[in-house]
Amino acid sequence: MRFAAVLNQEGGTLRTIDLFAFSDQMRRTLEAAGHSIDIDVVAGKDIVATLDSVASKPGIDIVLAGGGDGTISAAAARLMGRKTALAILPAGTMNLFARGLGVPQTLDAAVKSFADGEVIAVDMATANGRPFVHQFSIGMHAKMVQLRQNMEFGSRLGKMQASVRAAWATIKNPSAMKVTLTIGETEIVTRTTGIGVTNNLFGEGHLPYADNPAGGVLGIYITVARQRGELVRFLFDMARGKWRDSGHVEIHQADRVVLKIHSAAKRFRAVLDGELIRLDRETTIEIHPGALNVLVPARAAQAKAA
């Protein structure tokens, strides 16, 4: 297979390693398995343009994207509905989409798994036509991301610590939003501190990622916690993957959901695959089964097929 790698030198753990030495090792690993690879190491501001260029090249079988959530999401958006597959180098903080695909969580192990990997089709979702691979969320999560952006950190551990501080600041002063959710024939009008709409339902007993990335459904998670103690327990349950046991979240599933904001939308933001975006007054979120080809370890492909 012919690989084209795009590595964000400012993204995730890639900014803490010798990228050129890593690139040489990646080339040797893949070429030893009979593949060819072109590698672009670029600044964060050039990621989108480079992905556009690489994705449009003829003869490319795999686009290998390395960086944080924004890099992976941008790469997936450009490959949605195309034959060219995405390989994810897990260089972000939590690497939730990569975990759901069974990709090893160290860089070297991930590259080795790609050498004899297999291509499978998984789902993507869109929010008002904008693709995402993991989650669209409003409320607490968006506020946490907004607060974290104002904090300084220079490593993955630093980002995790900043996330904890931002979460605590959010819990101390939660904001509720009045929304209407239309899920199939059901209309839900509520005030909530947070809603997450996910590309497939999260699995149980682990970090929030989908066990089945080709399940064909959106997961709709509505936080019913309001008080500080309830919010702490909700976040604790979320981190442990105790969704079904939690009394602080209401769970639905559908292939399409319409979210209408009745509160002053300009006061709030949304998060799409970890990136802050504008929150529209009305957002239509849809699942797109099998819309993305991904390269996964052979054992992961066999497990998904079982």
KAHURA-V964779 format. One record per pair of residues at least 24 apart in sequence whose ideal C-beta (glycine too) atoms are under 7 Angstrom apart, sorted by sequence separation. I is the first residue (numbers start at 0). J is the second residue. If there is no record, write none. Layout:
i: <I I>
j: <J J>
//
This chain:
i: <46 50 54 59 60 64 66 67 223 257 258 61 63 65 71 195 222 223 47 51 143 194 222 223 257 258 2 46 50 86 142 194 221 194 220 221 256 54 193 139 191 192 207 220 255 191 219 254 2 4 6 8 142 189 192 218 219 254 2 6 8 9 10 192 207 219 0 1 2 3 4 5 6 7 8 9 84 139 206 218 219 4 205 217 5 7 96 204 216 217 96 182 203 216 217 219 95 138 192 202 216 7 137 180 201 203 217 203 5 201 5 79 5 5 75 3 175 79 13 200 3 13 138 139 140 76 138 139 10 11 75 138 140 3 10 11 137 138 171 1 5 10 75 136 137 170 173 1 7 136 1 2 3 4 5 6 7 72 136 0 3 6 10 72 170 196 0 2 4 71 134 135 170 134 7 92 134 133 194 133 92 132 92 131 217 166 182 217 183 216 182 215 215 124 182 123 181 122 180 181 213 13 122 12 180 11 10 11 178 179 11 178 28 32 178 179 28 32 139 178 29 138 176 177 21 25 29 177 28 176 196 122 213 121 122 176 121 122 120 122 124 98 99 98 99 95 99 95 96 100 93 95 99 145 141 144 141 141 141 137 140 145 144 137 136 135 136 141 135 134 15 133 131 132 131 137 129 12 11 126 135 127 127 126 127 126 125 124 125 124 124 125 124 122 123 122 122 122 123 122 123 120 121 120 120 121 118 119 118 118 119 116 117 116 116 117 113 116 119 115 117 112 119 100 102 101 102 100 101 101 100 72 101 68 69 68 69 68 85 85 84 85 86 83 84 85 80 82 84 79 79 78 75 61>
j: <70 74 78 83 84 88 90 91 247 281 282 86 88 90 96 220 247 248 73 77 169 220 248 249 283 284 29 73 77 113 169 221 248 222 248 249 284 83 222 169 221 222 237 250 285 222 250 285 34 36 38 40 174 221 224 250 251 286 35 39 41 42 43 225 240 252 34 35 36 37 38 39 40 41 42 43 118 173 240 252 253 39 240 252 41 43 132 240 252 253 133 219 240 253 254 256 133 176 230 240 254 46 176 219 240 242 256 243 46 242 49 123 50 53 123 53 225 130 65 252 56 66 191 192 193 130 192 193 65 66 130 193 195 59 66 67 193 194 227 58 62 67 132 193 194 227 230 59 65 194 60 61 62 63 64 65 66 131 195 60 63 66 70 132 230 256 61 63 65 132 195 196 231 196 70 155 197 197 258 198 158 198 159 198 284 234 251 286 253 286 253 286 288 198 256 198 256 198 256 257 289 90 199 90 258 90 90 91 258 259 92 259 110 114 260 261 111 115 222 261 113 222 260 261 106 110 114 262 114 262 284 212 303 212 213 267 213 214 213 215 217 206 208 208 209 206 210 207 208 212 206 208 212 268 267 270 268 269 270 267 270 275 275 269 269 269 270 275 271 272 154 272 271 272 272 278 271 155 155 271 284 279 282 282 283 284 284 284 285 285 286 287 287 286 287 287 288 289 290 290 291 289 291 291 292 293 292 293 293 294 295 294 295 295 296 297 294 297 300 297 300 296 303 293 295 295 296 295 296 299 299 272 302 272 273 273 274 274 291 292 292 293 294 292 293 294 290 292 294 290 291 291 291 294>
//
